[in-house]
């Protein structure tokens, strides 16, 4: 799994698509994919849009479900995940926004631990972290 993180509108998708230029890519935007086609390159982005539709008060089972789903997909295809840095130390006043930030933080830790490649994108410039 390859994971790319950066702030909103920092050029993450453009960066990944340039990296995959010339390859056949399936782009999944805002949902958790349930399956993949063997041999394809799958790019998942804006997972936080899907997360806000879930119950975030007990996020451990949800994070396990996402990680398990990605691990199963990874057996079928090459997986790229683009995630948005949600906090940078700022604690939202809104309770649901805090749940989303906290869930994203725990999810990103789990994804980064399993990823073979982690890269931070800062205004279109990549910095390899792992």
Backbone as ProteinMPNN parsed JSONL, in Angstrom:
{"seq_chain_A": "XXXXXXXXXXXXXXXXXXXXXXXXXXXXXXXXXXXXXXXXXXXXXXXXXXXXXXXXXXXXXXXXXXXXXXXXXXXXXXXXXXXXXXXXXXXXXXXXXXXXXXXXXXXXXXXXXXXXXXXXXXXXXXXXXX", "coords_chain_A": {"N_chain_A": [[0.845, -1.166, 0.0], [0.514, 2.202, -0.817], [0.686, 5.314, 0.662], [-0.365, 8.645, 0.67], [-0.145, 11.807, 2.096], [-1.378, 15.021, 2.962], [-2.235, 18.503, 3.263], [-5.52, 19.958, 2.661], [-6.193, 20.639, -0.716], [-3.513, 20.625, -1.566], [-2.342, 19.484, -3.735], [-2.254, 16.695, -3.851], [-3.672, 14.637, -5.289], [-3.104, 15.292, -7.99], [-0.339, 14.932, -7.894], [-0.088, 12.15, -7.379], [-1.416, 11.118, -9.634], [0.267, 12.019, -11.681], [2.477, 10.531, -11.018], [1.559, 8.014, -11.659], [1.214, 8.158, -14.342], [0.324, 7.092, -17.555], [-0.466, 4.59, -16.781], [-3.237, 2.365, -16.362], [-5.738, 3.452, -14.368], [-7.985, 3.197, -11.665], [-10.007, 5.434, -10.064], [-11.223, 6.045, -6.922], [-13.447, 7.972, -5.227], [-14.257, 9.376, -2.245], [-15.583, 7.221, -1.077], [-15.547, 4.006, 0.561], [-13.983, 1.449, -1.007], [-15.31, -1.756, -1.968], [-14.273, -3.907, -3.261], [-11.767, -5.012, -5.62], [-10.449, -5.096, -8.95], [-8.515, -7.68, -10.162], [-5.111, -7.064, -10.688], [-5.372, -4.379, -11.366], [-4.665, -0.826, -10.921], [-5.479, 0.901, -8.153], [-6.732, 3.883, -6.854], [-7.559, 5.476, -3.947], [-9.29, 8.146, -2.585], [-10.198, 10.971, -0.514], [-11.415, 9.704, 1.693], [-12.379, 10.592, 4.092], [-14.845, 11.755, 3.545], [-16.541, 9.587, 3.366], [-16.174, 8.604, 5.924], [-17.467, 10.506, 7.581], [-20.082, 9.769, 7.383], [-20.378, 7.67, 9.006], [-20.685, 6.093, 12.29], [-18.763, 7.621, 14.54], [-18.169, 7.541, 17.211], [-17.352, 5.189, 18.426], [-14.641, 4.214, 17.241], [-12.736, 2.198, 16.788], [-13.632, -0.422, 15.777], [-14.433, 0.421, 13.25], [-12.08, 1.432, 12.093], [-10.606, -0.945, 12.051], [-12.167, -2.342, 10.199], [-11.77, -0.807, 7.843], [-8.975, -1.077, 7.481], [-8.772, -3.877, 7.191], [-10.308, -4.184, 4.865], [-8.712, -2.751, 3.017], [-6.391, -4.321, 3.126], [-7.328, -6.708, 1.994], [-8.001, -5.814, -0.569], [-5.519, -5.072, -1.451], [-4.329, -7.499, -2.004], [-5.278, -8.094, -4.446], [-4.689, -5.994, -6.194], [-2.682, -3.067, -7.043], [-2.483, -0.647, -4.594], [-3.18, 2.693, -3.882], [-3.485, 5.203, -1.524], [-4.893, 8.252, -0.733], [-4.783, 10.643, 1.687], [-6.132, 13.213, 3.797], [-4.555, 15.598, 5.774], [-5.858, 16.34, 8.812], [-5.695, 17.98, 11.101], [-3.282, 19.228, 12.315], [-2.698, 19.967, 14.901], [-4.763, 21.642, 15.669], [-7.661, 21.839, 17.525], [-10.907, 21.116, 16.82], [-13.894, 22.959, 17.578], [-16.45, 21.956, 17.266], [-18.152, 19.008, 18.085], [-18.564, 16.698, 16.39], [-16.709, 17.246, 14.379], [-14.381, 17.025, 15.854], [-14.477, 14.28, 16.486], [-14.166, 13.249, 13.88], [-11.597, 14.217, 13.218], [-10.053, 12.905, 15.2], [-10.599, 10.181, 14.639], [-9.583, 10.02, 12.029], [-6.882, 10.513, 12.606], [-6.183, 8.209, 14.124], [-6.787, 6.231, 12.237], [-4.991, 6.894, 10.169], [-2.562, 6.396, 11.427], [-2.71, 3.603, 11.62], [-2.809, 2.907, 8.891], [-0.375, 3.957, 7.958], [1.438, 2.401, 9.376], [1.147, -0.063, 8.121], [1.715, 0.464, 5.495], [3.865, 0.306, 2.634], [5.036, 2.448, 1.549], [5.122, 5.812, 2.321], [4.251, 9.125, 1.812], [4.532, 12.623, 2.124], [2.753, 15.34, 0.853], [3.325, 18.545, -0.096], [2.041, 21.287, -1.287], [2.235, 20.236, -3.921], [4.78, 19.145, -3.917], [6.617, 16.319, -3.153], [7.56, 14.51, -0.22], [9.309, 11.913, 0.937], [8.427, 9.797, 3.563], [8.442, 7.232, 4.47]], "CA_chain_A": [[0.0, 0.0, 0.0], [1.209, 3.482, -0.88], [-0.169, 6.321, 1.272], [0.059, 10.021, 0.453], [-0.855, 12.696, 3.014], [-1.111, 16.446, 2.83], [-3.378, 19.35, 3.563], [-6.514, 20.127, 1.605], [-5.786, 21.414, -1.898], [-2.049, 20.694, -1.627], [-1.876, 18.831, -4.952], [-2.017, 15.267, -3.628], [-4.194, 13.823, -6.387], [-2.297, 15.573, -9.179], [0.969, 14.313, -7.679], [-0.219, 10.699, -7.547], [-1.771, 10.824, -11.021], [1.497, 12.195, -12.466], [3.314, 9.373, -10.691], [0.973, 6.849, -12.323], [0.972, 8.528, -15.739], [0.492, 5.999, -18.508], [-1.067, 3.363, -16.261], [-4.69, 2.331, -16.241], [-6.006, 3.722, -12.95], [-9.355, 3.385, -11.206], [-10.016, 6.423, -8.989], [-12.385, 5.947, -6.037], [-13.488, 9.261, -4.549], [-15.241, 9.61, -1.197], [-16.231, 6.005, -0.577], [-14.672, 2.872, 0.853], [-14.247, 0.415, -2.016], [-15.583, -3.066, -1.39], [-13.478, -4.906, -3.954], [-10.911, -4.504, -6.692], [-10.227, -6.001, -10.071], [-7.14, -8.195, -10.105], [-4.129, -6.454, -11.565], [-5.557, -2.953, -11.627], [-4.112, 0.145, -9.984], [-6.619, 1.556, -7.503], [-6.419, 5.068, -6.055], [-8.677, 5.838, -3.074], [-9.082, 9.476, -2.015], [-11.316, 11.606, 0.202], [-12.072, 8.723, 2.552], [-13.056, 11.307, 5.177], [-16.248, 11.975, 3.144], [-17.251, 8.381, 3.756], [-16.096, 8.491, 7.383], [-18.45, 11.355, 8.275], [-21.397, 9.118, 7.329], [-20.306, 6.534, 9.928], [-20.691, 6.403, 13.719], [-17.365, 7.798, 14.912], [-17.972, 7.532, 18.658], [-16.57, 3.977, 18.684], [-13.996, 4.122, 15.937], [-11.823, 1.054, 16.646], [-14.141, -1.405, 14.803], [-14.467, 1.066, 11.946], [-10.697, 1.451, 11.61], [-10.278, -2.341, 11.724], [-12.882, -2.669, 8.958], [-11.081, -0.134, 6.735], [-7.671, -1.713, 7.3], [-9.027, -5.218, 6.659], [-10.754, -3.994, 3.484], [-7.548, -2.381, 2.216], [-5.495, -5.478, 3.044], [-7.921, -7.64, 1.028], [-7.875, -5.191, -1.889], [-4.093, -5.095, -1.801], [-3.994, -8.826, -2.531], [-5.779, -8.142, -5.82], [-4.21, -4.911, -7.051], [-1.795, -2.072, -6.435], [-3.356, 0.291, -3.898], [-2.694, 4.012, -3.487], [-4.476, 5.864, -0.677], [-4.601, 9.67, -0.542], [-5.499, 11.092, 2.881], [-5.997, 14.635, 4.101], [-4.145, 15.951, 7.135], [-7.063, 16.978, 9.345], [-5.638, 18.793, 12.299], [-2.087, 20.041, 12.56], [-2.717, 20.455, 16.271], [-5.943, 22.465, 15.934], [-8.773, 21.04, 18.035], [-12.169, 21.738, 16.421], [-14.875, 23.198, 18.639], [-17.591, 21.101, 16.989], [-17.92, 17.643, 18.571], [-18.432, 15.768, 15.268], [-15.435, 17.544, 13.709], [-13.331, 16.422, 16.703], [-14.526, 12.832, 16.251], [-13.581, 12.981, 12.572], [-10.146, 14.451, 13.316], [-9.475, 11.846, 16.025], [-10.696, 8.933, 13.893], [-8.607, 10.105, 10.937], [-5.55, 10.354, 13.19], [-5.959, 6.796, 14.463], [-6.785, 5.484, 10.981], [-3.748, 7.174, 9.45], [-1.501, 5.65, 12.111], [-2.831, 2.193, 11.227], [-2.443, 2.792, 7.485], [1.066, 4.224, 7.816], [2.173, 1.254, 9.91], [1.061, -1.165, 7.168], [2.121, 0.916, 4.157], [5.252, 0.135, 2.222], [5.494, 3.753, 1.073], [4.341, 6.941, 2.835], [4.81, 10.368, 1.302], [3.812, 13.859, 2.453], [2.696, 16.256, -0.283], [3.228, 19.939, 0.345], [1.871, 22.127, -2.471], [2.694, 19.544, -5.102], [6.12, 18.607, -3.75], [6.57, 15.135, -2.31], [8.631, 14.222, 0.725], [9.163, 10.525, 1.352], [8.529, 9.579, 4.997], [8.695, 5.795, 4.697]], "C_chain_A": [[0.897, 1.239, 0.0], [0.252, 4.533, -0.335], [0.466, 7.694, 1.068], [-0.795, 10.911, 1.335], [-0.449, 14.132, 2.733], [-2.371, 17.21, 3.171], [-4.347, 19.404, 2.392], [-5.944, 21.017, 0.507], [-4.279, 21.64, -1.96], [-1.497, 19.934, -2.824], [-1.626, 17.348, -4.829], [-2.456, 14.418, -4.82], [-3.389, 14.048, -7.66], [-0.932, 14.894, -9.076], [0.904, 12.808, -7.954], [-0.541, 10.356, -9.003], [-0.574, 11.041, -11.957], [2.427, 10.997, -12.254], [2.853, 8.13, -11.462], [0.683, 7.099, -13.804], [1.265, 7.349, -16.666], [-0.097, 4.683, -18.045], [-2.584, 3.474, -16.279], [-5.025, 2.406, -14.752], [-7.509, 3.822, -12.731], [-9.3, 4.301, -9.996], [-11.328, 6.307, -8.23], [-12.384, 7.201, -5.166], [-14.624, 9.32, -3.53], [-15.993, 8.414, -0.686], [-15.169, 4.961, -0.261], [-14.971, 1.796, -0.179], [-14.477, -0.94, -1.347], [-14.748, -4.164, -2.037], [-12.645, -4.234, -5.027], [-10.815, -5.555, -7.786], [-8.76, -6.404, -10.046], [-6.265, -7.503, -11.146], [-4.29, -4.973, -11.824], [-4.784, -2.096, -10.624], [-5.29, 0.942, -9.45], [-6.122, 2.713, -6.655], [-7.674, 5.434, -5.281], [-8.357, 7.19, -2.465], [-10.354, 9.961, -1.333], [-12.116, 10.622, 1.047], [-12.817, 9.396, 3.704], [-14.506, 11.635, 4.827], [-17.101, 10.775, 3.524], [-17.288, 8.266, 5.284], [-17.17, 9.314, 8.089], [-19.855, 10.776, 8.222], [-21.483, 7.956, 8.317], [-20.419, 7.016, 11.382], [-19.239, 6.444, 14.199], [-17.121, 7.756, 16.418], [-17.174, 6.31, 19.11], [-15.837, 3.66, 17.394], [-13.08, 2.917, 15.75], [-12.357, 0.003, 15.668], [-14.166, -0.842, 13.377], [-13.074, 1.09, 11.313], [-10.258, 0.044, 11.222], [-10.927, -2.756, 10.399], [-12.174, -2.056, 7.739], [-9.752, -0.825, 6.441], [-7.824, -3.101, 6.696], [-9.457, -5.149, 5.188], [-9.569, -3.673, 2.588], [-6.569, -3.543, 2.074], [-6.019, -6.499, 2.038], [-7.781, -7.101, -0.394], [-6.439, -5.272, -2.372], [-3.64, -6.445, -2.353], [-4.379, -8.951, -4.004], [-5.125, -7.124, -6.746], [-3.197, -4.034, -6.322], [-2.672, -0.966, -5.864], [-2.61, 1.55, -3.507], [-3.815, 4.676, -2.706], [-4.012, 7.298, -0.454], [-5.445, 10.143, 0.63], [-5.191, 12.567, 3.147], [-5.619, 14.828, 5.557], [-5.248, 16.816, 7.728], [-6.838, 17.997, 10.45], [-4.481, 19.749, 12.418], [-2.141, 20.694, 13.938], [-3.914, 21.311, 16.635], [-7.079, 21.548, 16.364], [-10.08, 21.747, 17.665], [-13.119, 21.907, 17.602], [-16.086, 22.282, 18.492], [-17.26, 19.648, 17.347], [-17.717, 16.649, 17.427], [-17.131, 15.997, 14.508], [-14.265, 16.983, 14.527], [-13.294, 14.912, 16.518], [-13.868, 12.484, 14.919], [-12.067, 13.149, 12.611], [-9.47, 13.315, 14.076], [-9.488, 10.499, 15.294], [-9.686, 8.914, 12.754], [-7.19, 9.911, 11.475], [-5.232, 8.913, 13.515], [-5.92, 5.921, 13.204], [-5.469, 5.682, 10.24], [-2.571, 6.466, 10.112], [-1.513, 4.181, 11.677], [-2.407, 2.002, 9.775], [-0.945, 2.973, 7.287], [1.885, 3.043, 8.309], [2.206, 0.101, 8.906], [1.591, -0.811, 5.775], [3.585, 0.599, 3.882], [5.871, 1.47, 1.837], [4.562, 4.82, 1.641], [5.032, 8.215, 2.368], [3.908, 11.535, 1.684], [3.887, 14.762, 1.224], [2.443, 17.657, 0.257], [3.224, 20.816, -0.899], [2.531, 21.52, -3.705], [4.087, 18.947, -5.03], [6.063, 17.46, -2.761], [7.793, 15.007, -1.424], [8.413, 12.816, 1.254], [9.404, 10.414, 2.864], [8.895, 8.128, 5.318], [8.845, 5.118, 3.354]], "O_chain_A": [[1.896, 1.308, 0.717], [-0.878, 4.641, -0.811], [1.667, 7.878, 1.266], [-2.021, 10.798, 1.336], [0.677, 14.411, 2.32], [-3.442, 16.627, 3.343], [-4.04, 18.959, 1.285], [-5.293, 22.024, 0.783], [-3.821, 22.711, -2.356], [-0.283, 19.754, -2.919], [-0.867, 16.785, -5.617], [-1.697, 13.578, -5.302], [-3.029, 13.087, -8.339], [-0.431, 14.346, -10.057], [1.742, 12.264, -8.673], [0.011, 9.399, -9.546], [-0.424, 10.307, -12.934], [3.073, 10.519, -13.186], [3.67, 7.302, -11.865], [-0.024, 6.316, -14.438], [2.308, 6.702, -16.57], [-0.217, 3.749, -18.838], [-3.134, 4.573, -16.218], [-4.643, 1.531, -13.975], [-8.219, 4.453, -13.514], [-8.628, 3.993, -9.012], [-12.406, 6.45, -8.806], [-11.418, 7.457, -4.448], [-15.8, 9.316, -3.895], [-16.954, 8.567, 0.068], [-14.043, 5.027, -0.753], [-16.088, 1.28, -0.229], [-13.91, -1.23, -0.294], [-14.536, -5.223, -1.445], [-12.798, -3.045, -5.305], [-11.07, -6.739, -7.565], [-7.875, -5.557, -9.922], [-6.631, -7.377, -12.314], [-3.421, -4.363, -12.447], [-4.311, -2.594, -9.603], [-6.013, 1.582, -10.213], [-5.211, 2.557, -5.842], [-8.727, 5.675, -5.871], [-7.283, 7.377, -1.893], [-11.44, 9.425, -1.553], [-13.343, 10.697, 1.109], [-13.777, 8.836, 4.234], [-15.327, 11.782, 5.733], [-18.245, 10.927, 3.953], [-18.304, 7.879, 5.862], [-17.727, 8.867, 9.091], [-20.737, 11.242, 8.943], [-22.534, 7.33, 8.453], [-20.265, 8.205, 11.661], [-18.57, 5.412, 14.255], [-15.984, 7.918, 16.861], [-16.408, 6.389, 20.07], [-16.346, 2.924, 16.549], [-12.68, 2.643, 14.618], [-11.607, -0.434, 14.795], [-13.94, -1.575, 12.414], [-12.921, 0.799, 10.127], [-9.616, -0.147, 10.189], [-10.308, -3.439, 9.583], [-12.005, -2.725, 6.719], [-9.443, -1.123, 5.287], [-7.08, -3.464, 5.785], [-9.02, -5.959, 4.369], [-9.43, -4.258, 1.513], [-5.98, -3.728, 1.008], [-5.233, -7.095, 1.303], [-7.476, -7.855, -1.318], [-6.177, -5.51, -3.551], [-2.661, -6.511, -3.096], [-3.864, -9.812, -4.717], [-5.016, -7.36, -7.95], [-2.902, -4.24, -5.145], [-3.511, -0.409, -6.573], [-1.549, 1.494, -2.885], [-4.959, 4.713, -3.159], [-2.878, 7.533, -0.037], [-6.673, 10.062, 0.589], [-4.138, 13.083, 2.771], [-6.268, 14.299, 6.459], [-5.542, 17.895, 7.214], [-7.723, 18.812, 10.711], [-4.676, 20.95, 12.601], [-1.689, 21.825, 14.121], [-4.073, 21.676, 17.8], [-7.421, 20.598, 15.66], [-10.338, 22.853, 18.139], [-13.135, 21.083, 18.517], [-16.681, 21.877, 19.49], [-16.215, 19.128, 16.956], [-16.795, 15.836, 17.482], [-16.514, 15.04, 14.04], [-13.275, 16.52, 13.959], [-12.219, 14.323, 16.406], [-13.097, 11.528, 14.84], [-11.336, 12.307, 12.089], [-8.43, 12.815, 13.648], [-8.502, 9.763, 15.329], [-9.01, 7.908, 12.537], [-6.386, 9.213, 10.858], [-4.136, 8.436, 13.221], [-5.122, 4.987, 13.115], [-4.896, 4.717, 9.734], [-1.673, 5.985, 9.42], [-0.466, 3.593, 11.405], [-1.715, 1.033, 9.458], [-0.319, 2.227, 6.533], [2.918, 2.718, 7.724], [3.191, -0.635, 8.846], [1.879, -1.7, 4.974], [4.425, 0.623, 4.781], [7.095, 1.606, 1.805], [3.346, 4.741, 1.462], [6.246, 8.364, 2.51], [2.685, 11.451, 1.582], [4.952, 14.928, 0.63], [1.471, 17.905, 0.97], [4.271, 21.062, -1.497], [3.274, 22.183, -4.43], [4.534, 18.308, -5.983], [5.527, 17.604, -1.662], [8.908, 15.348, -1.817], [7.43, 12.56, 1.95], [10.426, 10.866, 3.381], [9.569, 7.845, 6.309], [9.064, 3.908, 3.294]]}, "name": "protein", "num_of_chains": 1, "seq": "XXXXXXXXXXXXXXXXXXXXXXXXXXXXXXXXXXXXXXXXXXXXXXXXXXXXXXXXXXXXXXXXXXXXXXXXXXXXXXXXXXXXXXXXXXXXXXXXXXXXXXXXXXXXXXXXXXXXXXXXXXXXXXXXXX"}
